[in-house]
Amino acid sequence: MSKIFSFFIMFMMLTACSKKESQEELVITDAQGNKVIYNVELAQSRDELTTGLMNRESLDKNKGMIFDLSKLTDTPTAMWMKDTKIALDMIFIDKDGMIYWIYENAEPNSTQIIVAPYPAYAVLEVNGGDTKAHGIEIGDMVEYKLFNSFEEENNNEDKISQ
């Protein structure tokens, strides 16, 4: 019986530390119409929001995590890298999906608090150096289910197809 219990505990610990399997496509479009596509995990629950990408050894190319902060828009947006083993670029996004601030190459394991100029609707974390490598800039638009621009675009497509 104790072997079964030990196996169960070990299994639970491994699954708690593993990557989320559900990933969705997120598209960033610049003013010229160039697109960068990421497959992202959505952090929504309190636990997901506080844990984020902590304790991950790596983040695959064109992968990321998006933090849904839509219920916290009256609170200053502050991030940190405690227990995060990989350098990250943090992309701060407003409710319409526009990138309004970027913090590049956040230092792994740092306890420095990174505070956005104003509350974000969402934050996208990608590998450090990605924003520069892909030419992602302030003013670029993010297409994803959290943002008003995405919902409006999908509603317009539904109307056209009817």
ABEGO torsion letter per residue (X at the ends): XAAAAAAAAAAAAAAAABBBABBBBBBBBBAAGBBBBBBBBBBABAAAAAAEABGBABBBBGBBBBBBAAAAAABBBBBBABGBABBBBBBBBBAAGBBABBBBGBBBGBABBBBBABBBABBBBBBBGAAAAAGBBBGBBBBBAABAAAAAAAAAAAAAAX
